[in-house]
Amino acid sequence: MSKQRLIVPVILSGGAGTRLWPASREAYPKQFLPLLGARSTFEETLARVSDRTIFADPIIVTGEDFRFLVADQLSRAGTAGRIVLEPMRRDSGPAIAVAAELAAAADPEAVLLVLAADHLVTDSGAFAATAAAGLAAAEAGALVTFGITPSHPATGYGYIRPGDLMDGRVRMVAAFVEKPDEETATRFLAEGYLWNSGNFLFRADVFLAELASFEPAIAAAAKAVGSTIAVDQVGNLSFERIDRDAFAASPAKSVDYAVMERTDRAAVIAADYAWSDLGSWDALWALADKDEAGNAVRGAVSLAGTRNSYVASDDVHTAVIGLDDVAVVATKDAVLVAKRSVAGELKTLVANLRASDDTRRLADEHRKVLRPWGSYESVDRGERFQVKRIVVKPGARLSLQKHFHRAEHWIVVKGTATVEVDAETKIVRENENVYIPLGAWHRLSNEGKIPLELIEVQSGSYLGEDDIVRSQDDYKRV
């Protein structure tokens, strides 16, 4: 590879992360949460590929609903990237194929570094060294996967059996192995097997050729997507939209099943850094700092007679007494108390929540709901009324909208609001209020330099979020 050619990071960021409910939910999944430290795992992933002498701007493949979350955290990280929007989930194989087509359009031999946005790597230096050590093999045509040297006989990961030495630290893959039982995992540990991390390094053209051989329908769909992708400009943000029909033609399949477990080009490089896919509260406990009793805590927490537990609280003070090996996670609207090792049962619980009209929102949204203009949070509600706390970012504004079933009062508690009501514009300052009659066209803007905070009191016969008719919207939601 010439010195001018940079590695192209491809960051997959479209998952739902239900195994860390109630902290992680469909509308705000784990890759965007600061689960360990101040930054989200997505921001940590961006940081690992931030050296622009080695890495090009990343290609981020995500869902429509996450586009503003991705843009916001990209901005916070001080970096640029191509944001590619999937119209539906099709697993990792089609997502990587689309990214490979986009990279290959500029350089067919571009080397892609494929990363999951929700994985944790504790040593960025060791990660970069591993990528550098696998680069020559990838340039030569190998599909290199990062195998993690196991720290214990884990039963929640797939394994890789390394084969013959290929180049430096890179070996051919002798076999991919499904998740084992504990006895088999212990044997794998002794025999030098590696955890399959799901991170890859390969040339775009080589991957696409192998994909076309094994999964021609996925390859054809990705090629069609690459030639029809549309750029959507929203203010100063740019999104690349995948054509829905072209992408829908692709079968849903993981990259492991589509290519890696079938190709004779699969290679593996052993990585010695600590790694986790954060697939359970147990995994998060294992990586967190702990007290002398083995407890990891986050937020307002008090413990007594409790050992080897993970306890986190977003808001309400949470006390745990006399429990061992548990996960207790308290958010503003839900509390989980479970054995720390629970994973599969939690997915079932979330599926059950989603199946009921009464609890579906708990599976999909937090009480605080993020919007591209800011956020809103339900404070109280009862028959025919609801109270919300609304925060609008500086320079942002809501859509021009009306409601058929509710009227609203807005009371400004911080900042200055510019309010349009039926073509009349009003300036509403702190401790002032404005009334929005039922059926009136209205819009809220923050033209100031600090966040605008207000209390909204809704009253009416129906208070659902779907009682909104938009006429104009800066974020193209009309």
Helices and strands as residue ranges (DSSP letters): E 8-13, G 18-20, G 30-32, H 41-48, E 59-63, G 64-66, H 67-77, E 82-86, H 92-106, E 111-116, E 120-121, H 124-139, E 143-148, E 159-167, E 170-177, H 182-190, E 194-203, H 204-214, H 216-228, E 230-234, E 237-241, H 244-248, H 255-255, I 256-260, E 266-271, E 275-276, H 281-287, E 296-304, E 310-321, E 326-330, E 335-339, H 344-355, H 360-364, E 368-371, E 374-382, E 385-392, E 400-402, E 406-414, E 417-421, E 424-428, E 433-436, E 442-445, E 452-460, E 469-472
